Amino acid sequence: MVASLRADGYTVHSSSYAAPVQLEGTLPTGENFYFRARFKNVGLRVWRDSPDPGSHWSDSFELAGEHSGSYLEPDEGEAILRTLVSAYLEKLPDASEGPWRGQRWPRE
């Protein structure tokens, strides 16, 4: 999982692959991220190093099965992480106009 993400431009390391599964690093777009899967909960937090209270984004959901998140298979974990990152990227504003010009960050 980590090698595949690195090949796509992520800076990533794992703090744990089981109970809970945790990955952290930097997205290819430059933002920091923290991914965690524990029990049946899976979530992603993305942030910039900024004092601005709007400088973070997060999303989470529940998997079927009481402990399914704690023991994700690498391929499944990577697919979930990529799905959550896609959800984050879809919320980015058009960076070519407005106060977000040149920036890649979600609007409040």
C-alpha positions as CSV (number, residue, x, y, z in Angstrom):
1,M,0.0,0.0,0.0
2,V,2.7,2.5,1.0
3,A,4.8,1.8,-2.0
4,S,1.9,2.4,-4.4
5,L,0.9,5.6,-2.7
6,R,4.5,6.9,-2.8
7,A,4.7,6.0,-6.5
8,D,1.7,8.4,-7.0
9,G,3.4,11.3,-5.2
10,Y,2.3,10.8,-1.6
11,T,4.8,11.1,1.2
12,V,3.5,8.5,3.6
13,H,4.5,6.3,6.5
14,S,2.6,3.9,8.6
15,S,2.3,4.1,12.4
16,S,0.4,0.8,12.4
17,Y,-1.1,-1.7,9.9
18,A,-3.4,-3.3,12.4
19,A,-5.6,-2.3,15.3
20,P,-5.8,0.6,14.4
21,V,-4.5,1.0,10.8
22,Q,-2.9,4.4,10.7
23,L,-1.1,6.3,7.8
24,E,0.1,9.8,7.8
25,G,2.0,12.1,5.5
26,T,1.5,14.5,2.6
27,L,-0.9,14.3,-0.3
28,P,0.5,14.9,-3.8
29,T,-1.2,18.3,-3.7
30,G,1.0,19.2,-0.6
31,E,-1.5,19.0,2.2
32,N,-0.8,16.9,5.3
33,F,-3.1,13.9,6.0
34,Y,-3.9,11.4,8.7
35,F,-5.8,8.2,7.9
36,R,-7.1,6.0,10.6
37,A,-9.2,2.8,10.6
38,R,-10.2,1.4,14.0
39,F,-13.1,-0.9,14.9
40,K,-15.6,-0.2,12.2
41,N,-14.7,3.5,11.8
42,V,-12.6,4.9,9.0
43,G,-11.6,8.5,8.6
44,L,-9.3,11.0,6.9
45,R,-8.2,14.3,8.1
46,V,-6.4,16.8,5.8
47,W,-4.8,20.1,6.8
48,R,-2.4,22.8,5.9
49,D,0.1,24.2,8.3
50,S,-1.9,27.4,9.0
51,P,-3.4,29.1,12.0
52,D,-6.6,29.6,10.0
53,P,-9.4,27.7,11.6
54,G,-10.7,26.8,8.2
55,S,-7.4,25.1,7.2
56,H,-8.6,21.5,7.7
57,W,-11.0,19.0,6.2
58,S,-12.2,15.7,7.5
59,D,-14.6,12.9,6.6
60,S,-15.3,9.5,8.1
61,F,-17.7,6.6,7.8
62,E,-18.5,3.2,9.2
63,L,-17.7,-0.2,7.6
64,A,-19.8,-3.3,8.1
65,G,-18.5,-5.5,10.9
66,E,-17.5,-4.5,14.4
67,H,-13.7,-4.8,13.9
68,S,-13.5,-4.6,10.1
69,G,-11.5,-1.3,10.1
70,S,-8.9,-2.5,12.6
71,Y,-7.7,-5.3,10.3
72,L,-8.0,-3.9,6.8
73,E,-6.2,-5.7,4.0
74,P,-3.7,-3.4,2.3
75,D,-5.6,-3.2,-1.0
76,E,-8.9,-2.4,0.8
77,G,-7.2,0.3,3.0
78,E,-5.6,1.9,0.0
79,A,-8.9,1.9,-1.9
80,I,-10.7,3.5,1.0
81,L,-7.9,6.1,1.4
82,R,-8.1,7.0,-2.2
83,T,-11.9,7.3,-2.1
84,L,-11.7,9.7,0.8
85,V,-8.9,11.7,-0.9
86,S,-11.1,12.0,-4.0
87,A,-13.9,13.3,-1.8
88,Y,-11.6,15.9,-0.5
89,L,-10.3,16.9,-3.9
90,E,-13.9,17.3,-5.2
91,K,-14.5,20.0,-2.6
92,L,-11.6,22.1,-3.8
93,P,-12.5,25.4,-5.3
94,D,-11.6,26.5,-8.8
95,A,-8.1,27.7,-8.1
96,S,-8.1,30.1,-11.1
97,E,-10.5,32.7,-9.7
98,G,-11.7,34.4,-6.5
99,P,-9.9,34.6,-3.1
100,W,-8.7,31.0,-3.6
101,R,-6.6,32.0,-6.7
102,G,-3.5,29.8,-6.9
103,Q,-4.5,27.8,-3.8
104,R,-5.8,24.3,-3.5
105,W,-8.1,24.3,-0.5
106,P,-11.8,23.7,0.2
107,R,-14.2,26.6,0.8
108,E,-15.9,26.8,4.1
